[in-house]
Structure formats: C-alpha cells, structure tokens
Amino acid sequence: MVHRLPLTEARNNLGKVVRRAHMNNETFILEKDGIPIAALMNIDDFEDYLDTQDPKLIKQIKQSYEEYLDGKARPVEDFLAELNSSKKK
C-alpha cells in the first residue's frame, strides 16, 4: 500500500515509518509543501526496482518480447520439462 506523508511527520516518526515499510511492505511518498520529493520503501522492493533499471535486463526483456511476437515462444510446460531434465543431469 502507498501512503502520502508530509516530510515533517515522517521525520518525527521515522522509526515507525521505517518499521511499517519493512514489516508491512508499505511504501511512503514523502511530501514537502504538498509536493512529492522522496519515497521510502522496503529494501526488497527497492532492489527489484534497481533490477528493472539494468540495461542488460531491459535488453533481454525486449528481445524476449520480440521473439514472442514473432511466434518463437514455446509453451511453459515444454520449457519447464527441459529445465527439469537438465537439472537431473
């Protein structure tokens, strides 16, 4: 869940806000004079966000999507069967 929070309130309750972000997977948009200036989220969500900014990953996703559009995709069952057989070797 995403909450909007004035910066002064976040500062006055920083421990509580961090705990909620960490324990409850909540995200906070911090505002100054009603204008969003920063966000606070748990580390797992932040690391996921950083992964989506990786140029190599973006390129792989685009390439995979193009292959899908070209009809080069295969059923997930086939992929999983191949993956499982390679693990057994």
HELIX and SHEET records of a PDB file:
HELIX    1   1 LEU A    7  ASN A   12  1                                   6    
HELIX    2   2 LEU A   14  ASN A   24  1                                  11    
HELIX    3   3 ILE A   43  THR A   52  1                                  10    
HELIX    4   4 PRO A   55  LEU A   69  1                                  15    
HELIX    5   5 VAL A   76  LYS A   88  1                                  13    
SHEET    1   A 3 VAL A   2  PRO A   6  0                                        
SHEET    2   A 3 THR A  27  LYS A  32  1                                        
SHEET    3   A 3 ILE A  35  LEU A  40 -1                                        
END                                                                             
